[in-house]
Amino acid sequence: MNYKRILAALTASLMVMASVSCETDKPVESDVDTPVVTDQTDSAETEKATEKEETTEKNDSAETTEKKSEKTTAVTEKSDKDTKTTVAKTTKKTDKKENKTETTNAGNDENGEENTDATTTKVTEKATGATTTTATTQPEKTFDAEITFNETASVKGINAEASGSVVKIVAGGDYIIKGSTSNGQIYINTATEEKVEITLDNVDITCGGGPAIFVNEAKRCVLKLKEGSINYLSDGGNDKINDGVIFSNDTLRIKGDGYLEINAGNAHGIASDDDVIIESGEYVINSIKSGIIANDNITVNGGELTIFGGTNGLKSKGTMIINDGTMWICGGSKEEKSSLYAASGLYYRGGYVYAAGNQVTPPSETPNPYIVVNWLNGLPANSTVGFILGGTEFASLTPKTNFRCVMMLAPDILVGDGFTPVVDGNGNGDFTVADGQNLFVIE
């Protein structure tokens, strides 16, 4: 009985000691991370996962590199297109500026030797190539006939024929004239009254017995001065009917960007039985009678005219209209002759007019005040008259004959401006501009 109680007590004591041992083996929680040790199976799976991730990263990197490469190529292609466009534009600028880019990039090295930037050379070469493909060239104007004077005349083309030093144009069309002759003529006679355009390209034509250019019949005749050309026309004789170096029975229009000097030994410089219209160009006319005369109307739309008339400077038996341009006009020495004469009215709308003669036709219409100065005792030939407005000399002219009256038309003349006429460097009084006509009389 006692033996059984002792055995039960020993068994209970052993169970308590085992329970205390389990609590001690239990891991202690810590704030420090403890490495996790896995067994071999977990390690293998992890290694495979790592290899998969590395493979995926390599693939992703390759794809990324390829995409970047494609993107770079696309950018490069776009850049090339942009460069071509830029070169094309630069080429056009280079063409207009006569290869200014190439010359401005050239320089000198340290030894003073001339050098050219290599990059600039390449751009220039590309630009040259681009010019071939992108530049457009305006086609040269074609003419129905080319007329050349070398004392005698020759004709290449249609509707014109030469006989010695006289050329006859028989139909409408465009004609270009070159060369010189001491006794020749351009004679225009179109039976059907067609339009004729004549281009003067550095001509020097003198006709001893009539007009150098004679428009006998044409619906309309245009005389054009080729750009940059210098041309001379003269006449002589005693033709009282066809009495101009340039004479036309019909309306005559003159234009161009060249120079024309006319010396009238017979009568007038330019004469028309209808109208004379000056569009542009530079003209110097010396004439025994009027510089320009028209039966119906004279219109000036532009250009520069210097006229020394033996009687009148500009004379219209009808009206005269001045829209623009710059004119220095001198009339003759006869008492009744004018620098500007318009029987039916002078209409001024713009431009600059400086006129000197014994008389002048005042404008019937003008947008601003104008000035007329009259010297009662007159002034001798070759006196130089200056026009000073508001302290600034606008122009001066020197008539070749005696005169007593000058006129100034200009858009700059305003009410209240001070005006001083100057003769051979000496002021002839100080005047104040009023509205309308300003007539200043000097004894």
LUMGUTI-38199 format. One record per atom (N, C-alpha, C): residue in one letter; x, y, z. Coordinates in pm, whole numbers, plus 50000, padded with zeros to 5 digits. Example, Ala and Ser with C-alpha at 12.3 -4.5 7.8 and 13.67 -1.06 7.14 Angstrom:
! residues 2
a513194943150780
a512304955050780
a513204967050780
s512854977550708
s513674989450714
s512905000350787
//
This chain:
! residues 443
m500844988050000
m500005000050000
m500855012250000
n501825012950092
n502775024150099
n503635024849977
y503985012949923
y504805012249802
y504095018949685
k502815016649670
k502035022549561
k501965037549574
r501805042849699
r501755057549717
r503075063949680
i504185057449716
i505525063049685
i505715063349536
l505325053049461
l505475052549315
l504625063349248
a503445065849292
a502585076549233
a503185090049255
a503825092549370
a504435105649398
a505605107849306
l506425097449281
l507585098749190
l507125101849047
t506065095149005
t505545097548868
t505075111848852
a504375117048948
a503875131048940
a505015140848937
s506095137649017
s507245146749020
s507935147348885
l508085136148819
l508715135848684
l507885143748580
m506605143148584
m505735150548489
m505865165448507
v506035169948632
v506205184448655
v507505189148598
m508595181448613
m509905185348561
m509905185748409
a509215176748342
a509115177048195
a508385189148150
s507385193448214
s506625205348177
s507485217648187
v508315218948287
v509195230448304
v510225230748193
s510755219448148
s511745218548042
s511175223347912
c509975220847872
c509325225647747
c509205240747743
e508875246647849
e508745261247852
e510105267647829
t511195261947875
t512525267647858
t512975266947714
d512675255747640
d513075254347497
d512305263447402
k511265269547445
k510445278247360
k511255290547322
p511375294547191
p512205306047150
p511725318947212
v512755327847240
v512455340747301
v512285351247191
e511195358847195
e510955369347096
e511985380247110
s512445385846996
s513475396246998
s513165406446893
d513655418746916
d513495429546815
d514445427646699
v515475419346713
v516455417246607
v515965406146515
d516025409046379
d515605398846283
d516575387246288
t516015375146291
t516835362946294
t516795356446159
p517965352946099
p517965346445968
p517185333645970
v516415331645861
v515615319445851
v516435309145777
v516665297945839
v517425287245776
v516445277145722
t516505274245590
t515595264745527
t516315252045501
d515525242645471
d516145229845439
d516535229545291
q517085218545241
q517595217845104
q516495219444999
t515325214745029
t514205215944932
t513855230544909
d513725237745018
d513415252145004
d514525259444930
s515785255744957
s516915262344891
s516875260244740
a516565248244697
a516505245444552
a515405253444484
e514255253844548
e513155261544488
e513505276144478
t514175280944583
t514565295144580
t515555297744468
e516525288644448
e517535290344342
e516865290644205
k515885281644184
k515155281744056
k514405294744036
a513815299644145
a513075312444134
a513995323744100
t515205323044162
t516185333744135
t516605333343990
e516905321343936
e517295320243794
e516185325243703
k514955322443739
k513815327043657
k513735342143656
e513975347943776
e513925362643784
e515045368743704
e516275362443712
e517395367643635
e517125366643486
t516525355343445
t516185353743302
t515175364143258
t514155366043344
t513135376143313
t513745390043301
e514685393343394
e515335406543390
e516145408143263
k516845397143222
k517625397843098
k516735400142978
n515625392842972
n514675394542862
n514105408442859
d513685412942980
d513145426642989
d514165436942946
s515425434642988
s516495444042951
s516715444042802
a516685432142741
a516875431242595
a515755438242522
e514495435642570
e513365442242506
e513455457242521
t513865461442642
t513985475942666
t515035482042576
t516195475142563
t517275480142477
t516815480942334
e516075470642287
e515575470542149
e514615482042125
k513725484042224
k512765495042209
k513465508442206
k514485509742296
k515245522342296
k515935524342162
s516485513242107
s517155514141978
s516195518341870
e514985512141871
e513965516041773
e513595530641788
k513465535041911
k513105548941938
k514195558341889
t515465554241916
t516585562541871
t516605563441720
t516365552041652
t516325552041505
t515235561241454
a514075560541515
a512965569141473
a513315583741490
v513935586841605
v514335600741629
v515355605241526
t516305596041495
t517325599341396
t516695602041261
e515745593341221
e515075595441093
e514345608541092
k513685611941198
k512965624541207
k513935636141200
s515075634441269
s516085644841268
s516605647041127
d516825635841051
d517265637140913
d516265644740829
k514995641740848
k513945648840775
k513965663540808
d514075666240940
d514125680340981
d515325687240919
t516485680040917
t517695685940860
t517505689040713
k516885679840639
k516645682140497
k515755694140476
t514725695140558
t513835706740547
t514575719640574
t515395719340680
t516175731140714
t517125734840602
v517795724840545
v518735727440436
v518015733440317
a516825728240287
a516065733640174
a515735748340196
k515305751640318
k514995765540348
k516235774140342
t517335768640398
t518595776140396
t519055778340254
t518835768540168
t519245769840029
t518535781439963
k517245782639988
k516505793639927
k517045807039973
k517355807840105
k517935820240155
k519305822540093
t520065811440079
t521405812640021
t521315817539878
d520335812239801
d520155816639664
d519875831439657
k518975836339745
k518595850339743
k519745859339784
k520575854239878
k521675862339930
k522985859339858
e522925851939745
e524095848839665
e525165841839747
n524745830239809
n525665822039886
n526355829739996
k525625838640060
k526195846740167
k526665838140283
t525955826940311
t526335818140422
t527735812840404
e528095808940282
e529405803240257
e530495813540278
t530295825840235
t531325835940245
t531465841240385
t530375842340459
t530475847940593
t531125838140690
n531095824840663
n531725815040751
n533195813040719
a533675819040611
a535095818240582
a535835827940671
g537105824440704
g537855833440792
g539335831340773
n540135836140868
n541575834640863
n542045826940986
d543065818240966
d543605811241082
d544655819941151
e545355814141246
e546315821841324
e547445827241238
n547745820341127
n548815824841039
n548345834440932
g547055837740940
g546505847040843
g546045840540715
e546115827140708
e545685820140589
e544165818740589
e543585819640471
e542135818540461
e541705804240486
n540625802340560
n540105789040582
n538595789340577
t538015777640558
t536565776440553
t536135765540648
d535115768040725
d534595758140818
d534135745840742
a534655733940781
a534315721640709
a532835718640718
t532235721440834
t530795719240850
t530025727840753
t530465740240739
t529805749340645
t529895743940504
t531045738240468
t531215732740335
t530205721640309
k530035712640409
k529065701840393
k527665707240377
v527325717040460
v525995722940449
v525805729240313
t526855735740265
t526765742040133
t526555731540025
e527295720040037
e527115709439940
e525695703939943
k525165701740066
k523785697140077
k522845707440020
a523125719940053
a522265730640003
a522265730839851
t523455728539793
t523545728339647
t522705717039590
g522785705539653
g521975694339608
g520495697339621
a520125703839734
a518715707039755
a518235717039652
t519125726039613
t518735736139515
t518295729639385
t519015718939350
t518715712139224
t517295706539223
t516835702239342
t515545695639347
t514405704939388
t514725715839464
t513635723939518
t513515737739453
a514605742939398
a514555756539345
a513715756839217
t512975767739201
t512185769539079
t512715781739004
t512895780338876
t513415791138794
t512305796938708
q512175810238715
q511175816738633
q511605816138487
p510735811838399
p511115811238258
p511335825238200
e512325826538115
e512585839338051
e511455842637954
k511195855737945
k510125859937856
k510525857337712
t509585852237636
t509845849837494
t509285861337413
f509965864537305
f509565875637217
f509235870237079
d508325877237014
d507975873336877
d509145875836783
a509925886236815
a511095889036732
a512125896636812
e513395894036780
e514515901436837
e515125909936727
i515175922936753
i515665932536654
i516985938136702
t518015936936617
t519345941436655
t519865951336552
f520335962736605
f520955972936518
f522465972336534
n523125971536421
n524575973336413
n524805981936290
e524355994636303
e524146004036191
e522965999036107
t523095988136036
t521925982435970
t521215973336070
a519985969236034
a519155961536127
a519025947036082
s518865938236179
s518575924136152
s517435919736243
v516645910036194
v515465905436266
v515495890236277
k515275885336399
k515105871036423
k513715869136483
g512815862936409
g511455860836458
g510425864136353
i509215867036399
i508095869136309
i507515883136324
n506725887236226
n505935899636227
n506785912336229
a508035911136191
a508915922836178
a509845920536059
e510155931335989
e511015930235872
e511965942235868
a513175939735821
a514195950135818
a514525953935674
s514755966935657
s515225972135529
s516295982535559
g517525978435543
g518625987335580
g518635989435732
s518466001835773
s518446004935917
s517036008235966
v516026004935888
v514636007235926
v513965993735948
v513265992536063
v512545980336096
v511065983436103
k510275975136034
k508835976836033
k508175965236106
i507345968536207
i506575958636282
i505145958836229
v504665947136182
v503415947036108
v502265940236182
a502515934736300
a501455927936375
a501715929236524
g500655926936603
g500785927636747
g501725916936801
g502285919636918
g503195910036980
g504215917137066
d505185909237114
d506255914337200
d507565914037124
y508295925337128
y509525926737052
y510605932637143
i511845927937125
i512965933337200
i513965939337102
i514515951137139
i515395958437049
i516725960737119
k517815958237045
k519175960037096
k520035967236993
g521185972337040
g522175977536948
g522035992336918
s522785997036819
s522826011436787
s522886013836637
t522396025536601
t522446030136462
t522416045236460
s523126051136365
s523196065736356
s522076071436269
n521336062836199
n520216067836118
n519226056436093
g518506052836201
g517556041836190
g516216045436251
q515286036136239
q513926038636288
q513196025536316
i512356025936421
i511386015336446
i510026020736404
y509426014336304
y508146018936248
y507086008336277
i506016012136347
i504966002836388
i503696005936312
n503175995836242
n501955997636165
n501195984536161
t500265982736254
t499455970536260
t498075973636205
a497755967736092
a496495970736023
a495275967336107
t495385957236192
t494245953136272
t494205959936409
e495075969936430
e495135977336556
e495325968036675
e496375960236672
e496675950936781
e497635957236882
k497725950836999
k498625955637103
k500065952037069
v500945961837087
v502365959937061
v503155964037185
e504105955637227
e505005959237336
e506445958437287
i507175969437306
i508565970237264
i509435971537388
t510445963137401
t511395963837512
t512725969137461
l513185980137523
l514475985837486
l515555980037577
d516565973937515
d517635967437588
d518985973237544
n519365984637607
n520625991437577
n520715995237428
v519786003637387
v519766008337248
v520286022737240
d520786026137122
d521206039737090
d520816042236945
i519646048436928
i519086050136794
i518906065036764
t519446069236654
t519246082836604
t518576081836467
c517576090236446
c516906091036316
c517036105436266
g517706107436154
g517976120936105
g516786127836043
g515746120336002
g514646126535929
g513276123935988
g513176120236116
g511866117636176
g512016110736311
p510936105136362
p510966098636494
p511896086436494
a512566084436607
a513356072236624
a512416060336643
i511296062636714
i510236052636728
i508936059236682
f508336053536578
f507156059436514
f506016049136520
v504986052136604
v503816043436613
v502746049436522
n502676044236401
n501716049536305
n500316044636336
e500206031636367
e498886026136399
e499036013536485
a498396013836599
a498326002236689
a497216005136789
k496505994836830
k495435996936927
k495986002737056
r497145997437096
r497826002637214
r499285998837203
c500166008137237
c501596005437230
c502216007537369
v502985997637413
v503695998337540
v505185998337511
l505856008237566
l507306009137553
l507906005837689
k508745995337695
k509295990637821
k510815992037822
l511345997237934
l512785998237953
l513245986038032
k514075977737972
k514535965738040
k515295969738167
e515105961838272
e515725964838400
e517235966238387
g517755977538436
g519195980038434
g519725985038301
s518885986238200
s519365990538068
s519526005638061
i520426010337973
i520656024537948
i520406026937800
n519476035737771
n519016037337633
n519036052037590
y519326054137460
y519376067737405
y518576068037275
l517736078437263
l516966080637140
l517096095237099
s517306097636969
s517456111336918
s516796112336781
d516416124636744
d515886126836610
d516456139836552
g516046142736429
g516496154836361
g515526158036249
g515926166536157
g515066170036044
g514076181036078
n512986181535999
n511996192136017
n510596186735988
d510236175936054
d508926169736037
d507946176336133
k507026184236080
k506076191636164
k504846183536200
i504696171936139
i503536163536169
i503896152536269
n504876144636233
n505356134136325
n506536140136404
d506176148136505
d507146157536561
d507666153736699
g507926140936722
g508526136636848
g509606126236825
v510596125836913
v511586114936904
v510856101636917
i509896101137009
i508916090237015
i507586096436979
f507016092036868
f505736097736823
f504726086536805
s503496089036855
s502436078936844
s501116085536807
n500446079336712
n499086083636678
n498056078136777
d498486069136863
d497596062736959
d498166064237100
t497416059037198
t497866059837337
t499196052637355
l500096059137428
l501436053937450
l501666052337600
r502016040237642
r502316037437783
r503796033737793
i504496040037891
i505936037737906
i506206033138048
k507026022638061
k507296017038192
k508636009838191
g508986003838306
g510215996138317
g511136001538423
d512235994438446
d513205998238549
d514556001538487
g514536007738372
g515756011838306
g515846027038295
y516806031738214
y517076046038196
y516896049338049
l516266060838022
l516066065437885
l516376080237875
e517306083437786
e517636097537757
e517176100837616
i516426111837606
i515856116037478
i516386129837443
n516906131237322
n517386144137273
n516636147537145
a515766157737155
a514886161337043
a515506172936965
g515936169736843
g516486180136756
g515466185636659
n514286179236650
n513226183736559
n512196192036634
a511556186436737
a510526193736810
a510406188436953
h509506178836975
h509196173837109
h509996161237144
g510046158637272
g510686146237316
g509766134337294
i508616134237361
i507596123837345
i506296130737306
a505636125937200
a504406132137153
a503386121337119
s502116123937156
s501036114637124
s499776122337086
d499076117336985
d497796123236948
d496696119137044
d496946109437130
d495976105337231
d496546108137371
d496926097637443
d497416099037580
d498866094637591
v499556100037692
v500876095137733
v500776091437880
i501166079037912
i501096074138050
i502496069438091
i503046075438197
i504346071538250
i504106063338376
e504536050838373
e504326041938488
e505546041438579
s506726040338522
s507956038838599
s509136041138507
g510356040738566
g511546043038487
g512196056338519
e513376058538462
e514106071138480
e514326077538344
y513986090638335
y513996097438206
y514696110938216
v515476114038114
v516046127438096
v515706131637954
i514996142937943
i514536147437811
i515026161637786
n515726163437674
n516136176637626
n515456178937493
s514666189737484
s513876191637361
s513866206237316
i513706208137185
i513566221537128
i512216227337165
k511196218737165
k509856222937206
k509496216137339
s508296210537349
s507876204637476
s508606191437504
g508856189237633
g509466176437670
g508516164937642
i507296165837693
i506236156237665
i504976163937629
i504316160137520
i503086166637479
i502066156037439
a500806158037479
a499726148837444
a498496156737405
n497716151037315
n496506157837269
n495366156637369
d495306145237441
d494186142737531
d494576143437679
n495566135637719
n495886134837862
n497326130337884
i497926135537990
i499206130638039
i498986125738182
t499376113238208
t499266107538343
t500636102538388
v501026106438509
v502296101538567
v501956093638692
n502256080638687
n501986071838800
n503236068238881
g504406071638830
g505646068438899
g506836071838813
g508016068438863
g509246070938790
g509886084238827
e511006087138761
e511736099738779
e511906106538644
l511466119138637
l511536126538512
l512316139438532
t513316141538447
t514036154238440
t513866159538299
i513226171238288
i512876176438156
i513366190738141
f514046193338030
f514426206937991
f513766209837856
g512616216937862
g511866219837740
g512226233537683
g512256234037550
g512516246937485
g511306255937489
t510106250237496
t508876258237510
t508226254437644
n507496243037648
n506896238137772
n507636225737821
g507546223737951
g508096211338005
g507146199837977
l506006199738044
l504906190438016
l503736198437962
k503156193837850
k502026201037792
k500936191137752
s499736193237807
s498576185437768
s497506194837715
k496996191837596
k495896199737541
k494576195837606
g494626185537688
g493466181437765
g493776182537914
t493846171237984
t494086171138128
t495466165438161
m495876167938285
m497126162338336
m496856157038476
i497276144438500
i497056137938629
i498396133138683
i498736137438804
i499976133238869
i499626125338994
n499886112138990
n499556103339102
n500756100139190
d501946100039129
d503146096339205
d504366099439119
g505546096439173
g506776098939101
g507476111539150
t508636114239093
t509416126239125
t509806132938995
m509526146038986
m509766153138860
m510486166338883
w511476168838797
w512146181838789
w511876186938648
i511006197038637
i510496201138507
i510836215838481
c511486218738368
c511836232338329
c511246235638193
g510566247238186
g509996251938061
g510956261337988
g510476266437875
g511336274737790
g511326289337827
s512016297437744
s512226311637774
s511136320737721
k510246315537636
k509196324037583
k508246328337694
e507746340437683
e506956346737790
e505736338437828
e505086332637729
e503826325737757
e503986310837785
k505206306037789
k505406291737803
k505536287637950
s505156275137974
s505036270438113
s505926258338140
s506196256338267
s506846243838307
s505836232538298
l504626234638351
l503516225238337
l502326232838280
y501756227238172
y500576233538111
y499526222838086
a498316225038139
a497186215938117
a495956224338085
a495486223337960
a494396231937914
a493096229237989
s492846216738026
s491576213038092
s491726209438239
g492866212538298
g493026210538442
g494156201338480
l494876205338587
l495946197338644
l495446191438775
y495526178138785
y495026171138904
y496196164338973
y496556169839089
y497686164639165
y497166156139282
r497686143839293
r497226134739398
r498376128739479
g499596130439435
g500746125139508
g502016126639430
g503146123839497
g504436125239431
g505066138739459
y506206141339394
y506966153639414
y507196160439279
v506846173239273
v507006181039150
v507736193939184
y508856196339114
y509606208839125
y509696214438984
a509046225738963
a508906230938828
a509366245438820
a509996248938707
a510476262638686
a510206266838542
g509636278638524
g509356283938391
g508866298238403
n508316303338295
n507756316838300
n506326316738352
q505626305838330
q504286304138383
q504126289638429
v502986286938498
v502666273438540
v501156272338558
t500626260638527
t499216258138552
t499056253438696
p498346261038781
p498156256638920
p497196244738922
p497336236039021
p496456224239026
p494996227739052
s494106220938982
s492666222239005
s492246213839125
e493046203839157
e492746194939268
e494036190839336
t494076192239468
t495256188339545
t494836184939687
p495426174639749
p495006170539884
p495616179239995
n496576187739961
n497246195840062
n497706209039999
p498206218340079
p498646231340023
p499776229539920
y499936239439832
y501036239439737
y501636253439729
i502826254339673
i503596266639676
i503966271239535
v503756284139509
v504196290639385
v504966303239424
v506156304839368
v506976316839393
v507186324039260
n506946337139261
n507066345039139
n508056356439161
w509156356539085
w510106367639087
w509696377638978
l509296389339019
l508766399138924
l509796403038818
n511046403538857
n512096407638762
n512746395738693
g512286383838724
g512826371838660
g514216368138710
l514646356438669
l515956351238705
l516666346238579
p517986347738573
p518716343638452
p518866328538442
a519146323938321
a519386309738297
a520556304838383
n520516292138416
n521546285338495
n521606290138640
s520546297038687
s520436300038830
s519886287538899
t520456284439013
t520006272539087
t519026276639196
v517826270639190
v516776273739286
v516596261839379
g516616264639511
g516396254239610
g515066256139682
f514446245139722
f513156245339791
f513366240539935
i513336250140031
i513556246740172
i512226247440246
l511816236240301
l510556235140375
l510846230140516
g510436237940615
g510666234040753
g512136232140786
g513006240040723
g514436239340749
g515166228640669
t514476220840588
t515086210140509
t514976213340361
e516106212440289
e516066214540144
e515606201740077
f514476202340012
f513896190639948
f514506187939812
a514776198439737
a515326196639602
a515846209939551
s516556209139440
s516976221239369
s517026218039220
l516886228239137
l516996226138994
l517606238538929
t518226236138813
t518936246838742
t518416247538600
p517456256238572
p516936257738436
p518006262838339
k517896258638214
k518866262638113
k518466275638043
t517256280438071
t516776292938012
t516296302338122
n516046315238086
n515526324838183
n514166320138236
f513846323538360
f512566319438420
f512206329338530
r510986328738576
r510566337738683
r509596331138783
c509156318838753
c508126312638836
c508516298238869
v508386294538998
v508616280639037
v507406275539115
m507196262439110
m506096256339184
m506606243639252
m506116241439373
m506446229139448
m505156222239488
l505036209439448
l503936200839491
l504546189039566
a504086186739689
a504616175839770
a503646172439881
p503566159939920
p502666156140030
p503146161340166
d504406166040172
d504976170740298
d504576185140332
i504006192440237
i503646206440261
i502396207140347
l502516213140464
l501406214140558
l501206228540604
v499996231540647
v499676244840698
v500556247940819
g501176259740819
g502036263940929
g503516261440905
d503866253940800
d505276251540770
d505956264440725
g507236265440755
g508036276440704
g508636272740570
f508666282140476
f509216279640342
f510166290740302
t511316286740246
t512316296540200
t512796292540062
p512586300839960
p513206298339830
p514656303339833
v515556295539776
v516966299139777
v517456300039633
v518156310839600
v518696312539466
v520216313539477
d520896304239414
d522366303739416
d522906304639558
g522256297739650
g522716297039787
g522226307939879
n521486317639828
n520996328839909
n519486327939928
g519046329040054
g517626328740083
g516916340940030
n515726339039976
n514936350039919
n513666352140000
g513796352740133
g512636355340218
g512156342940291
d511486345340404
d510896334540484
d509386336040484
f508696325340448
f507246325640435
f506626314540519
t505336316440551
t504586306440626
t503476300840539
v503366287840534
v502396281140447
v500986282140507
a500036286340422
a498626286440459
a497906275640377
d496626274540395
d495846264540323
d495706268440176
g495546258340088
g495316260939947
g496576265739875
q496376275139783
q497506280539707
q498296290539792
n499606289539787
n500496299039853
n501326305839746
l500956317839710
l501656325639609
l502556335839678
f503846333739668
f504806342839729
f505486350839619
v505386364039626
v505906373039523
v507176379639576
i508196379339492
i509506385339527
i509896395339420
e510216407539462
e510596417939365
e512056416439324
//
